[in-house]
Amino acid sequence: MSVTREEVKHIALLSRLELTEEEMDRYAEQLSAILDYAAKLNELDTAGVEPLFHAVPVENVFRPDVPGKPIPLESALQNSARTKDAFFEVPKVADGS
């Protein structure tokens, strides 16, 4: 797949980059080479490959989610800058309208 200078210019505009004429030519060539290489991967026969296949076994290392004793309310609120009743009090960020 060939990337044109105009496409590079458009990408640079979207990215807010100023590129010289020389850089646009170089990036067009480099991006074309990258896309050509990626297109070669579509030629591979992946019919027998399972999705998310890994070369080594992968297993979940998280502990089981077991309910425990809740934190006392006073402990949960003790480091808060402001509280109101049994809640954290935070600055208003929206007017709700």
Backbone atoms as SQL, in Angstrom:
CREATE TABLE atoms (id INTEGER PRIMARY KEY, chain TEXT, resi INTEGER, resn TEXT, atom TEXT, x REAL, y REAL, z REAL);
INSERT INTO atoms VALUES
  (1, 'A', 1, 'MET', 'N', 0.852, -1.173, 0.000),
  (2, 'A', 1, 'MET', 'CA', 0.000, 0.000, 0.000),
  (3, 'A', 1, 'MET', 'C', 0.900, 1.238, 0.000),
  (4, 'A', 2, 'SER', 'N', 0.602, 2.142, -0.859),
  (5, 'A', 2, 'SER', 'CA', 1.439, 3.321, -0.994),
  (6, 'A', 2, 'SER', 'C', 0.789, 4.516, -0.294),
  (7, 'A', 3, 'VAL', 'N', 1.548, 5.176, 0.539),
  (8, 'A', 3, 'VAL', 'CA', 1.086, 6.379, 1.223),
  (9, 'A', 3, 'VAL', 'C', 1.592, 7.575, 0.422),
  (10, 'A', 4, 'THR', 'N', 0.695, 8.478, 0.077),
  (11, 'A', 4, 'THR', 'CA', 1.082, 9.638, -0.727),
  (12, 'A', 4, 'THR', 'C', 1.570, 10.774, 0.169),
  (13, 'A', 5, 'ARG', 'N', 2.231, 11.734, -0.460),
  (14, 'A', 5, 'ARG', 'CA', 2.690, 12.927, 0.266),
  (15, 'A', 5, 'ARG', 'C', 1.489, 13.688, 0.820),
  (16, 'A', 6, 'GLU', 'N', 0.385, 13.699, 0.066),
  (17, 'A', 6, 'GLU', 'CA', -0.817, 14.408, 0.522),
  (18, 'A', 6, 'GLU', 'C', -1.388, 13.755, 1.779),
  (19, 'A', 7, 'GLU', 'N', -1.335, 12.431, 1.845),
  (20, 'A', 7, 'GLU', 'CA', -1.801, 11.736, 3.046),
  (21, 'A', 7, 'GLU', 'C', -0.897, 12.051, 4.236),
  (22, 'A', 8, 'VAL', 'N', 0.405, 12.083, 4.008),
  (23, 'A', 8, 'VAL', 'CA', 1.351, 12.441, 5.076),
  (24, 'A', 8, 'VAL', 'C', 1.084, 13.866, 5.528),
  (25, 'A', 9, 'LYS', 'N', 0.836, 14.764, 4.576),
  (26, 'A', 9, 'LYS', 'CA', 0.554, 16.162, 4.894),
  (27, 'A', 9, 'LYS', 'C', -0.716, 16.271, 5.741),
  (28, 'A', 10, 'HIS', 'N', -1.729, 15.481, 5.382),
  (29, 'A', 10, 'HIS', 'CA', -2.987, 15.481, 6.143),
  (30, 'A', 10, 'HIS', 'C', -2.777, 14.935, 7.557),
  (31, 'A', 11, 'ILE', 'N', -2.037, 13.854, 7.678),
  (32, 'A', 11, 'ILE', 'CA', -1.736, 13.275, 8.999),
  (33, 'A', 11, 'ILE', 'C', -0.951, 14.272, 9.841),
  (34, 'A', 12, 'ALA', 'N', 0.007, 14.956, 9.222),
  (35, 'A', 12, 'ALA', 'CA', 0.789, 15.963, 9.945),
  (36, 'A', 12, 'ALA', 'C', -0.106, 17.095, 10.425),
  (37, 'A', 13, 'LEU', 'N', -1.056, 17.516, 9.599),
  (38, 'A', 13, 'LEU', 'CA', -1.992, 18.572, 9.990),
  (39, 'A', 13, 'LEU', 'C', -2.823, 18.127, 11.191),
  (40, 'A', 14, 'LEU', 'N', -3.350, 16.905, 11.143),
  (41, 'A', 14, 'LEU', 'CA', -4.151, 16.376, 12.250),
  (42, 'A', 14, 'LEU', 'C', -3.326, 16.242, 13.525),
  (43, 'A', 15, 'SER', 'N', -2.039, 15.947, 13.361),
  (44, 'A', 15, 'SER', 'CA', -1.139, 15.765, 14.502),
  (45, 'A', 15, 'SER', 'C', -0.494, 17.069, 14.950),
  (46, 'A', 16, 'ARG', 'N', -0.805, 18.140, 14.246),
  (47, 'A', 16, 'ARG', 'CA', -0.230, 19.458, 14.541),
  (48, 'A', 16, 'ARG', 'C', 1.296, 19.433, 14.441),
  (49, 'A', 17, 'LEU', 'N', 1.793, 18.790, 13.368),
  (50, 'A', 17, 'LEU', 'CA', 3.235, 18.708, 13.128),
  (51, 'A', 17, 'LEU', 'C', 3.590, 19.540, 11.899),
  (52, 'A', 18, 'GLU', 'N', 4.689, 20.224, 11.973),
  (53, 'A', 18, 'GLU', 'CA', 5.213, 20.936, 10.812),
  (54, 'A', 18, 'GLU', 'C', 6.322, 20.081, 10.216),
  (55, 'A', 19, 'LEU', 'N', 6.116, 19.649, 8.972),
  (56, 'A', 19, 'LEU', 'CA', 7.099, 18.800, 8.306),
  (57, 'A', 19, 'LEU', 'C', 7.663, 19.528, 7.101),
  (58, 'A', 20, 'THR', 'N', 8.930, 19.318, 6.864),
  (59, 'A', 20, 'THR', 'CA', 9.558, 19.859, 5.662),
  (60, 'A', 20, 'THR', 'C', 9.176, 18.967, 4.485),
  (61, 'A', 21, 'GLU', 'N', 9.432, 19.444, 3.282),
  (62, 'A', 21, 'GLU', 'CA', 9.154, 18.660, 2.077),
  (63, 'A', 21, 'GLU', 'C', 9.952, 17.352, 2.108),
  (64, 'A', 22, 'GLU', 'N', 11.190, 17.444, 2.558),
  (65, 'A', 22, 'GLU', 'CA', 12.054, 16.268, 2.644),
  (66, 'A', 22, 'GLU', 'C', 11.480, 15.243, 3.640),
  (67, 'A', 23, 'GLU', 'N', 10.996, 15.730, 4.781),
  (68, 'A', 23, 'GLU', 'CA', 10.415, 14.828, 5.787),
  (69, 'A', 23, 'GLU', 'C', 9.146, 14.167, 5.258),
  (70, 'A', 24, 'MET', 'N', 8.327, 14.909, 4.517),
  (71, 'A', 24, 'MET', 'CA', 7.100, 14.324, 3.964),
  (72, 'A', 24, 'MET', 'C', 7.430, 13.180, 3.008),
  (73, 'A', 25, 'ASP', 'N', 8.450, 13.380, 2.182),
  (74, 'A', 25, 'ASP', 'CA', 8.863, 12.304, 1.263),
  (75, 'A', 25, 'ASP', 'C', 9.364, 11.091, 2.035),
  (76, 'A', 26, 'ARG', 'N', 10.208, 11.338, 3.050),
  (77, 'A', 26, 'ARG', 'CA', 10.777, 10.241, 3.838),
  (78, 'A', 26, 'ARG', 'C', 9.686, 9.489, 4.596),
  (79, 'A', 27, 'TYR', 'N', 8.746, 10.228, 5.224),
  (80, 'A', 27, 'TYR', 'CA', 7.687, 9.568, 5.982),
  (81, 'A', 27, 'TYR', 'C', 6.730, 8.815, 5.067),
  (82, 'A', 28, 'ALA', 'N', 6.466, 9.338, 3.890),
  (83, 'A', 28, 'ALA', 'CA', 5.609, 8.629, 2.935),
  (84, 'A', 28, 'ALA', 'C', 6.235, 7.287, 2.578),
  (85, 'A', 29, 'GLU', 'N', 7.542, 7.292, 2.345),
  (86, 'A', 29, 'GLU', 'CA', 8.251, 6.057, 2.020),
  (87, 'A', 29, 'GLU', 'C', 8.249, 5.083, 3.197),
  (88, 'A', 30, 'GLN', 'N', 8.525, 5.592, 4.393),
  (89, 'A', 30, 'GLN', 'CA', 8.583, 4.729, 5.575),
  (90, 'A', 30, 'GLN', 'C', 7.212, 4.155, 5.928),
  (91, 'A', 31, 'LEU', 'N', 6.177, 4.994, 5.880),
  (92, 'A', 31, 'LEU', 'CA', 4.826, 4.501, 6.188),
  (93, 'A', 31, 'LEU', 'C', 4.360, 3.477, 5.155),
  (94, 'A', 32, 'SER', 'N', 4.708, 3.687, 3.904),
  (95, 'A', 32, 'SER', 'CA', 4.371, 2.716, 2.857),
  (96, 'A', 32, 'SER', 'C', 5.031, 1.372, 3.135),
  (97, 'A', 33, 'ALA', 'N', 6.298, 1.398, 3.544),
  (98, 'A', 33, 'ALA', 'CA', 7.013, 0.158, 3.846),
  (99, 'A', 33, 'ALA', 'C', 6.378, -0.567, 5.032),
  (100, 'A', 34, 'ILE', 'N', 5.981, 0.180, 6.035),
  (101, 'A', 34, 'ILE', 'CA', 5.339, -0.424, 7.219),
  (102, 'A', 34, 'ILE', 'C', 4.016, -1.074, 6.825),
  (103, 'A', 35, 'LEU', 'N', 3.204, -0.367, 6.050),
  (104, 'A', 35, 'LEU', 'CA', 1.901, -0.915, 5.643),
  (105, 'A', 35, 'LEU', 'C', 2.060, -2.106, 4.702),
  (106, 'A', 36, 'ASP', 'N', 3.071, -2.076, 3.843),
  (107, 'A', 36, 'ASP', 'CA', 3.337, -3.224, 2.965),
  (108, 'A', 36, 'ASP', 'C', 3.713, -4.458, 3.791),
  (109, 'A', 37, 'TYR', 'N', 4.528, -4.259, 4.808),
  (110, 'A', 37, 'TYR', 'CA', 4.917, -5.371, 5.672),
  (111, 'A', 37, 'TYR', 'C', 3.703, -5.912, 6.415),
  (112, 'A', 38, 'ALA', 'N', 2.864, -5.015, 6.947),
  (113, 'A', 38, 'ALA', 'CA', 1.659, -5.454, 7.665),
  (114, 'A', 38, 'ALA', 'C', 0.718, -6.208, 6.722),
  (115, 'A', 39, 'ALA', 'N', 0.647, -5.803, 5.458),
  (116, 'A', 39, 'ALA', 'CA', -0.211, -6.480, 4.485),
  (117, 'A', 39, 'ALA', 'C', 0.260, -7.910, 4.244),
  (118, 'A', 40, 'LYS', 'N', 1.564, -8.146, 4.348),
  (119, 'A', 40, 'LYS', 'CA', 2.089, -9.507, 4.172),
  (120, 'A', 40, 'LYS', 'C', 1.541, -10.453, 5.237),
  (121, 'A', 41, 'LEU', 'N', 1.244, -9.921, 6.416),
  (122, 'A', 41, 'LEU', 'CA', 0.706, -10.768, 7.477),
  (123, 'A', 41, 'LEU', 'C', -0.667, -11.325, 7.097),
  (124, 'A', 42, 'ASN', 'N', -1.403, -10.611, 6.252),
  (125, 'A', 42, 'ASN', 'CA', -2.712, -11.100, 5.804),
  (126, 'A', 42, 'ASN', 'C', -2.586, -12.330, 4.914),
  (127, 'A', 43, 'GLU', 'N', -1.398, -12.576, 4.382),
  (128, 'A', 43, 'GLU', 'CA', -1.176, -13.738, 3.527),
  (129, 'A', 43, 'GLU', 'C', -0.995, -15.025, 4.331),
  (130, 'A', 44, 'LEU', 'N', -0.763, -14.910, 5.630),
  (131, 'A', 44, 'LEU', 'CA', -0.534, -16.091, 6.461),
  (132, 'A', 44, 'LEU', 'C', -1.814, -16.878, 6.656),
  (133, 'A', 45, 'ASP', 'N', -1.683, -18.204, 6.671),
  (134, 'A', 45, 'ASP', 'CA', -2.822, -19.075, 6.930),
  (135, 'A', 45, 'ASP', 'C', -2.977, -19.208, 8.448),
  (136, 'A', 46, 'THR', 'N', -4.008, -18.602, 8.989),
  (137, 'A', 46, 'THR', 'CA', -4.239, -18.643, 10.435),
  (138, 'A', 46, 'THR', 'C', -5.478, -19.464, 10.785),
  (139, 'A', 47, 'ALA', 'N', -5.889, -20.327, 9.871),
  (140, 'A', 47, 'ALA', 'CA', -7.114, -21.105, 10.083),
  (141, 'A', 47, 'ALA', 'C', -7.033, -21.971, 11.342),
  (142, 'A', 48, 'GLY', 'N', -5.870, -22.539, 11.651),
  (143, 'A', 48, 'GLY', 'CA', -5.757, -23.427, 12.805),
  (144, 'A', 48, 'GLY', 'C', -5.259, -22.753, 14.072),
  (145, 'A', 49, 'VAL', 'N', -5.117, -21.447, 14.041),
  (146, 'A', 49, 'VAL', 'CA', -4.594, -20.725, 15.197),
  (147, 'A', 49, 'VAL', 'C', -5.758, -20.228, 16.048),
  (148, 'A', 50, 'GLU', 'N', -5.725, -20.595, 17.325),
  (149, 'A', 50, 'GLU', 'CA', -6.791, -20.157, 18.223),
  (150, 'A', 50, 'GLU', 'C', -6.624, -18.675, 18.550),
  (151, 'A', 51, 'PRO', 'N', -7.729, -17.977, 18.732),
  (152, 'A', 51, 'PRO', 'CA', -7.620, -16.566, 19.139),
  (153, 'A', 51, 'PRO', 'C', -6.887, -16.456, 20.470),
  (154, 'A', 52, 'LEU', 'N', -6.103, -15.405, 20.620),
  (155, 'A', 52, 'LEU', 'CA', -5.339, -15.130, 21.834),
  (156, 'A', 52, 'LEU', 'C', -4.371, -16.256, 22.176),
  (157, 'A', 53, 'PHE', 'N', -3.810, -16.915, 21.187),
  (158, 'A', 53, 'PHE', 'CA', -2.850, -17.981, 21.398),
  (159, 'A', 53, 'PHE', 'C', -1.563, -17.391, 21.957),
  (160, 'A', 54, 'HIS', 'N', -1.000, -18.044, 22.959),
  (161, 'A', 54, 'HIS', 'CA', 0.265, -17.616, 23.546),
  (162, 'A', 54, 'HIS', 'C', 1.272, -18.754, 23.449),
  (163, 'A', 55, 'ALA', 'N', 2.514, -18.389, 23.309),
  (164, 'A', 55, 'ALA', 'CA', 3.568, -19.391, 23.201),
  (165, 'A', 55, 'ALA', 'C', 3.792, -20.112, 24.521),
  (166, 'A', 56, 'VAL', 'N', 3.490, -19.448, 25.630),
  (167, 'A', 56, 'VAL', 'CA', 3.632, -20.053, 26.954),
  (168, 'A', 56, 'VAL', 'C', 2.278, -20.028, 27.649),
  (169, 'A', 57, 'PRO', 'N', 2.036, -20.961, 28.549),
  (170, 'A', 57, 'PRO', 'CA', 0.748, -20.972, 29.243),
  (171, 'A', 57, 'PRO', 'C', 0.546, -19.693, 30.066),
  (172, 'A', 58, 'VAL', 'N', -0.668, -19.181, 30.024),
  (173, 'A', 58, 'VAL', 'CA', -1.004, -17.978, 30.772),
  (174, 'A', 58, 'VAL', 'C', -2.119, -18.342, 31.740),
  (175, 'A', 59, 'GLU', 'N', -1.937, -17.943, 32.986),
  (176, 'A', 59, 'GLU', 'CA', -2.989, -18.214, 33.957),
  (177, 'A', 59, 'GLU', 'C', -3.212, -16.983, 34.814),
  (178, 'A', 60, 'ASN', 'N', -4.400, -16.866, 35.318),
  (179, 'A', 60, 'ASN', 'CA', -4.768, -15.734, 36.150),
  (180, 'A', 60, 'ASN', 'C', -4.026, -15.833, 37.483),
  (181, 'A', 61, 'VAL', 'N', -3.402, -14.733, 37.892),
  (182, 'A', 61, 'VAL', 'CA', -2.640, -14.738, 39.140),
  (183, 'A', 61, 'VAL', 'C', -3.359, -13.961, 40.249),
  (184, 'A', 62, 'PHE', 'N', -4.595, -13.559, 39.994),
  (185, 'A', 62, 'PHE', 'CA', -5.339, -12.824, 41.003),
  (186, 'A', 62, 'PHE', 'C', -5.866, -13.756, 42.082),
  (187, 'A', 63, 'ARG', 'N', -6.005, -13.220, 43.261),
  (188, 'A', 63, 'ARG', 'CA', -6.558, -14.011, 44.357),
  (189, 'A', 63, 'ARG', 'C', -8.070, -14.116, 44.181),
  (190, 'A', 64, 'PRO', 'N', -8.704, -15.079, 44.812),
  (191, 'A', 64, 'PRO', 'CA', -10.165, -15.180, 44.731),
  (192, 'A', 64, 'PRO', 'C', -10.810, -13.955, 45.389),
  (193, 'A', 65, 'ASP', 'N', -11.938, -13.536, 44.877),
  (194, 'A', 65, 'ASP', 'CA', -12.670, -12.401, 45.431),
  (195, 'A', 65, 'ASP', 'C', -13.555, -12.915, 46.559),
  (196, 'A', 66, 'VAL', 'N', -13.052, -12.766, 47.774),
  (197, 'A', 66, 'VAL', 'CA', -13.770, -13.269, 48.946),
  (198, 'A', 66, 'VAL', 'C', -14.183, -12.071, 49.804),
  (199, 'A', 67, 'PRO', 'N', -15.473, -11.949, 50.104),
  (200, 'A', 67, 'PRO', 'CA', -15.888, -10.828, 50.946),
  (201, 'A', 67, 'PRO', 'C', -15.250, -10.920, 52.327),
  (202, 'A', 68, 'GLY', 'N', -14.862, -9.766, 52.845),
  (203, 'A', 68, 'GLY', 'CA', -14.253, -9.724, 54.169),
  (204, 'A', 68, 'GLY', 'C', -14.993, -8.746, 55.063),
  (205, 'A', 69, 'LYS', 'N', -14.402, -8.478, 56.195),
  (206, 'A', 69, 'LYS', 'CA', -14.987, -7.560, 57.153),
  (207, 'A', 69, 'LYS', 'C', -14.854, -6.124, 56.613),
  (208, 'A', 70, 'PRO', 'N', -15.921, -5.333, 56.597),
  (209, 'A', 70, 'PRO', 'CA', -15.833, -3.974, 56.075),
  (210, 'A', 70, 'PRO', 'C', -15.002, -3.061, 56.980),
  (211, 'A', 71, 'ILE', 'N', -14.453, -1.999, 56.388),
  (212, 'A', 71, 'ILE', 'CA', -13.686, -1.010, 57.138),
  (213, 'A', 71, 'ILE', 'C', -14.669, -0.178, 57.961),
  (214, 'A', 72, 'PRO', 'N', -14.355, 0.100, 59.210),
  (215, 'A', 72, 'PRO', 'CA', -15.244, 0.959, 59.996),
  (216, 'A', 72, 'PRO', 'C', -15.370, 2.348, 59.347),
  (217, 'A', 73, 'LEU', 'N', -16.540, 2.942, 59.417),
  (218, 'A', 73, 'LEU', 'CA', -16.812, 4.227, 58.795),
  (219, 'A', 73, 'LEU', 'C', -15.807, 5.293, 59.224),
  (220, 'A', 74, 'GLU', 'N', -15.484, 5.339, 60.485),
  (221, 'A', 74, 'GLU', 'CA', -14.548, 6.343, 60.991),
  (222, 'A', 74, 'GLU', 'C', -13.168, 6.188, 60.337),
  (223, 'A', 75, 'SER', 'N', -12.733, 4.964, 60.156),
  (224, 'A', 75, 'SER', 'CA', -11.436, 4.707, 59.528),
  (225, 'A', 75, 'SER', 'C', -11.449, 5.124, 58.060),
  (226, 'A', 76, 'ALA', 'N', -12.550, 4.853, 57.384),
  (227, 'A', 76, 'ALA', 'CA', -12.653, 5.192, 55.968),
  (228, 'A', 76, 'ALA', 'C', -12.624, 6.704, 55.762),
  (229, 'A', 77, 'LEU', 'N', -13.226, 7.461, 56.669),
  (230, 'A', 77, 'LEU', 'CA', -13.333, 8.910, 56.510),
  (231, 'A', 77, 'LEU', 'C', -12.225, 9.699, 57.193),
  (232, 'A', 78, 'GLN', 'N', -11.367, 9.051, 57.961),
  (233, 'A', 78, 'GLN', 'CA', -10.413, 9.766, 58.806),
  (234, 'A', 78, 'GLN', 'C', -9.409, 10.635, 58.041),
  (235, 'A', 79, 'ASN', 'N', -9.033, 10.275, 56.825),
  (236, 'A', 79, 'ASN', 'CA', -8.050, 11.063, 56.066),
  (237, 'A', 79, 'ASN', 'C', -8.691, 12.029, 55.078),
  (238, 'A', 80, 'SER', 'N', -9.999, 12.123, 55.085),
  (239, 'A', 80, 'SER', 'CA', -10.681, 13.021, 54.173),
  (240, 'A', 80, 'SER', 'C', -10.547, 14.467, 54.649),
  (241, 'A', 81, 'ALA', 'N', -10.368, 15.382, 53.698),
  (242, 'A', 81, 'ALA', 'CA', -10.271, 16.802, 54.048),
  (243, 'A', 81, 'ALA', 'C', -11.596, 17.314, 54.609),
  (244, 'A', 82, 'ARG', 'N', -12.709, 16.859, 54.010),
  (245, 'A', 82, 'ARG', 'CA', -14.030, 17.284, 54.489),
  (246, 'A', 82, 'ARG', 'C', -15.003, 16.122, 54.409),
  (247, 'A', 83, 'THR', 'N', -15.849, 16.031, 55.410),
  (248, 'A', 83, 'THR', 'CA', -16.905, 15.025, 55.414),
  (249, 'A', 83, 'THR', 'C', -18.217, 15.690, 55.798),
  (250, 'A', 84, 'LYS', 'N', -19.293, 15.053, 55.415),
  (251, 'A', 84, 'LYS', 'CA', -20.626, 15.510, 55.814),
  (252, 'A', 84, 'LYS', 'C', -21.423, 14.266, 56.144),
  (253, 'A', 85, 'ASP', 'N', -21.824, 14.170, 57.399),
  (254, 'A', 85, 'ASP', 'CA', -22.501, 12.975, 57.912),
  (255, 'A', 85, 'ASP', 'C', -21.592, 11.769, 57.666),
  (256, 'A', 86, 'ALA', 'N', -22.065, 10.783, 56.908),
  (257, 'A', 86, 'ALA', 'CA', -21.268, 9.572, 56.680),
  (258, 'A', 86, 'ALA', 'C', -20.700, 9.543, 55.261),
  (259, 'A', 87, 'PHE', 'N', -20.423, 10.734, 54.686),
  (260, 'A', 87, 'PHE', 'CA', -19.985, 10.804, 53.301),
  (261, 'A', 87, 'PHE', 'C', -18.745, 11.681, 53.150),
  (262, 'A', 88, 'PHE', 'N', -17.981, 11.445, 52.072),
  (263, 'A', 88, 'PHE', 'CA', -16.910, 12.346, 51.688),
  (264, 'A', 88, 'PHE', 'C', -17.568, 13.589, 51.097),
  (265, 'A', 89, 'GLU', 'N', -17.065, 14.770, 51.440),
  (266, 'A', 89, 'GLU', 'CA', -17.586, 15.995, 50.841),
  (267, 'A', 89, 'GLU', 'C', -16.543, 16.510, 49.855),
  (268, 'A', 90, 'VAL', 'N', -16.987, 16.731, 48.619),
  (269, 'A', 90, 'VAL', 'CA', -16.082, 17.152, 47.566),
  (270, 'A', 90, 'VAL', 'C', -16.629, 18.422, 46.911),
  (271, 'A', 91, 'PRO', 'N', -15.762, 19.196, 46.266),
  (272, 'A', 91, 'PRO', 'CA', -16.226, 20.405, 45.591),
  (273, 'A', 91, 'PRO', 'C', -17.190, 20.075, 44.456),
  (274, 'A', 92, 'LYS', 'N', -18.159, 20.950, 44.258),
  (275, 'A', 92, 'LYS', 'CA', -19.134, 20.786, 43.181),
  (276, 'A', 92, 'LYS', 'C', -18.436, 21.027, 41.847),
  (277, 'A', 93, 'VAL', 'N', -18.635, 20.124, 40.894),
  (278, 'A', 93, 'VAL', 'CA', -17.989, 20.271, 39.584),
  (279, 'A', 93, 'VAL', 'C', -19.020, 20.431, 38.462),
  (280, 'A', 94, 'ALA', 'N', -20.285, 20.248, 38.743),
  (281, 'A', 94, 'ALA', 'CA', -21.327, 20.410, 37.749),
  (282, 'A', 94, 'ALA', 'C', -22.541, 21.055, 38.407),
  (283, 'A', 95, 'ASP', 'N', -23.302, 21.806, 37.618),
  (284, 'A', 95, 'ASP', 'CA', -24.450, 22.480, 38.204),
  (285, 'A', 95, 'ASP', 'C', -25.720, 21.651, 38.120),
  (286, 'A', 96, 'GLY', 'N', -25.695, 20.518, 37.411),
  (287, 'A', 96, 'GLY', 'CA', -26.835, 19.601, 37.363),
  (288, 'A', 96, 'GLY', 'C', -27.930, 20.034, 36.410),
  (289, 'A', 97, 'SER', 'N', -27.737, 21.086, 35.646),
  (290, 'A', 97, 'SER', 'CA', -28.803, 21.495, 34.719),
  (291, 'A', 97, 'SER', 'C', -28.553, 21.017, 33.308);
